[in-house]
Amino acid sequence: MLTIIMECQDNEAEAAHTLSALVVGAVEGLVSDVVILDESAGEGIQALADAAGARFHRKWDIREVVNSARGNWILLLEPGARLQPGWVEDLLEYLSLGRDPACFTPSKTFRKPLLRRFGRRPPLENGLLLTKLEAKARARSGMALGDFAKGVKKRKLRAEIAPAWVANGLRRA
């Protein structure tokens, strides 16, 4: 039903943080597979992917990754992002009714200070949900995951996400 793709950039702790929130989706039968992409990975991220039952790619062509996705929907996430409780039910409802790209609502619990809310935000800060057909149409060799979000009009899901900067901030504290 749903394939999760993350480009980790050797962020093992952040990837583990995100993967732990996906377990409930796998148990409920929503998450069919997870793909971890990381060119600069050490042994730790590869071991993490193996332990989580995820496919791991050190070198990849994003078109091939999307084509090999088992799910009919693709969810692109940043390592460290954490889906909040209730995301499975909300996503199941959306997948049964919607076809448009979507993103999660930023968590009300974790908000940046007012002045830091302005300016450029990472393209996948709130995740990106696309049908596999749309992802295949957008995929180009050599493109980064964040490029999928360029020019995409997204609906907002009710379910919330704690963006990756939250995990990064807690880790540095």
Stockholm file with secondary structure:
# STOCKHOLM 1.0

chainA/1-173         MLTIIMECQDNEAEAAHTLSALVVGAVEGLVSDVVILDESAGEGIQALADAAGARFHRKWDIREVVNSARGNWILLLEPGARLQPGWVEDLLEYLSLGRDPACFTPSKTFRKPLLRRFGRRPPLENGLLLTKLEAKARARSGMALGDFAKGVKKRKLRAEIAPAWVANGLRRA
#=GR chainA/1-173 SS CEEEEEECTTCHHHHHHHHHHHHHHHHTTCEEEEEEECTTCCHHHHHHHHHHTCEEESSCCHHHHHHTCSSSEEEEECTTCEECTTHHHHHHHHHHHCCSCEEEEECSSSCCCGGGGSSCCCTTTTCEEEEHHHHHHHCCTTCCGGGGGTTCCCEEEEEEEECHHHHHHHHHC
#=GC SS_cons         CEEEEEECTTCHHHHHHHHHHHHHHHHTTCEEEEEEECTTCCHHHHHHHHHHTCEEESSCCHHHHHHTCSSSEEEEECTTCEECTTHHHHHHHHHHHCCSCEEEEECSSSCCCGGGGSSCCCTTTTCEEEEHHHHHHHCCTTCCGGGGGTTCCCEEEEEEEECHHHHHHHHHC
//
